[in-house]
Amino acid sequence: MPFQKIGNGSFAAAALLLTAVLLSWPQVAIHAQASSPQSQNAITVSGTVRNSAGEPVAGALVSLEEKGSAAPIETRTNADGNFVVSLDHAGTYTVRAEKSGLRGGGKEFFVLSAGGKKHLDLTLTAAASPGTMEFKDEPNFTVAGVTDWSNVGLHGSDTTSRTSEALAKETLNLKPGEPEKSSGRVSAGKYQVALEYQAKGDFAQAREQVNKVLATSDDAEGHHLLGDLDERLSDPLEAVREYERAARMYPSEQNYFDWGTELLLHKAAQPAVEVFTKGTGLHADSARLLAGLAAALYGVGSYDAAAQRLCQASDLRPADAAPYLFLGQMEKTVLVPLPCAEATLARFARDQPANAFANYYYAVSLWKSQRGSESSATSRQEQALLEKAVTLDPNLAEAYVQLGVLYFARNDFAPAIQAFQQAIKINPRLGDAHYRLSLAYKRSGEDAKAHQEFEAYQLAEKTETAEVERQRSELKQFLVILKNQPAVSEPK
C-alpha cells in the first residue's frame, strides 16, 4: 500500500508499522498453510488421454465438473497425454476430454472423498466424416410396441436361438450391481427419496418420485433411473425409451450399454447392433460394450463378426473371463471354427489354468479346428484339457459329453459310454448326452439300451423345449420398425 504521513509527519512511526506488518506475513502464511484443507483433504485426479490407436494425446482439454456446479475445472494434457487436477473438497464429478479433430467421451459420475486419489484413462476417437451417423441423428429404427415371442428375425437353428437368448441374459449380468450404481451416478441428492423407495422394492412410488423431479429438472440421470424402474415394473417399452433418452442426453458408456442391453434382452438384435456399434465408437475401451455387440451380432447371424468383437474385448481385459465365456458358447454352437477363437481360448486356458471352462472351451475349439485330421498329439491335448476340466469341476457335465465324443471318434466305445453316463448322472435332463449314449450303445451292438437312451433323449428334448417356451412366453418381444427399408408387399 502507499505510504501515508502519520500524525505530525513522522515517518518513523510509519516505518515501525511497516516493519511489524512485514514480520507478521510469514506467520500469516504459515497459519494459512497449516489450516488449508489441501494438506489433509486434498483430492488428486490424474489420468491419461489416448486416441483409439492407444497413442497419447497432447494438449487435450480435460474438464472436471462437480455435479450441480456450472463452473468446470479445466487443465490440458502434457506431451505424454497425462494430466493431474487437484480438488479441495469431496463431491460427485464427471470428467470429459476434448481436442479439435477428435471426438471425446465422458465418464460416469463418480464420487471423490476427501484425501482420495482417482486415476482415469480416457479415449478420444476420430471425428465422424461427412455422411457418418452422428449422435444427434435419429437411430435407424423405432420401437413401436411389444408383442408375444416369435422366432421372426432370429437366425440359425433352435440351438443357436437358445444360445442367443442365453447370451442376452448374460450380457445383462455385465451390468454393475445395485450397490455400485447406488454409490455412483444416482446415489444421493435430488433422487434420494426415489432411491429409498427403490431399495424397499416400491418401484411404482420410486417412479412417481423421479417423475416429480424431472418435471422441474430434466437430466439423463433421472431418465436412466426411470428405465431401471420401468423394467422392474414389467414395462419394457417405456424402459427402452427412457434408456434412449438418457443416452441421447448424456452419451456415457453406461447409458449406451443399458440401452443396447434392453433391446437385446427383448429380442431386438438388429437395433441392438446399431446401438452397441455407436457405443463402441464413442467408448473404444469398453470391453462390455464389445461383448454386448458380439451377442447382438450373433443374434442376427453374423457369427464371424461376433467372434472378432469378443477377441477385441479379451484383448482389452485379458483377466476378465466374460468375453472368453461368450466366445466359448458361440464356438460350441456354430458349424465351422470361428476366426481368432482358437488362439483367444488358448490364452484363456493358459492365463486361467484353474478355470474349468477355460480348459473345456479350449478343448472344444481344438476339436472343431482339427476335426477330420488324424493328429494324435492334438487328440491327446484335447483329452488332457477335458480331464483337467472335470477334475477342476466334477459337475461340468458338458465336459464329460465332449470327452465321450473324443473317445467315440477313436472307436473307444467303452470309455465313451462311461463318459456319457457320467454326464447323465450329473444332469439327467441333458438331451445331448442321452442321444450320444444311444449312438455309442448302437455301435457296441446293445440295441435295447440304444433304444432306451433314444427315448430318454426325446423326453429330455421335449421337457427342455417346454421350459424354453415357458420362459419365452414370459418375456415380451419388441415390435421394431426399421427405417429406410422397402415396404413388404402383401401376398397375392
Protein Blocks (a to p, Z undefined) as FASTA:
>chain_A
ZZddehjhpaklmmmmmmmmmmmmmmmmmmmmmmpmklmmpccdddddddfkopacehia
cddddehiabdcdddddfkopacdddfbdcddddddddehiacdddddddddehiacddd
ddddddddehiacfklccfbdcfbdcdddfehiacjfklmmmmmmmmmmmmmmpccfklm
mmmmmmgmjllmmmmmmmnopaklmmmmmmmmmmmogcfklmmmmmmmmmmnopaklmmm
mmmmmmmmmccfklmmmmmmmmmmnopaklmmmmmmmmmmmmmmbmklmmmmmmmmmmno
pamlmmmmmmmmmmmmmmlmklmmmmmmmmmmmmbdcehklmmmmmmmmmmmmbmklmmm
mmmmmmmmmgoiacfklmmmmmmmmmmmmmmmmmlmklmmmmmmmmmmnopaklmmmmmm
mmmmmmmmlmklmmmmmmmmmmnopaklmmmmmmmmmmmmmmmmmmmmmmmmmpccdddd
dehiacddddZZ
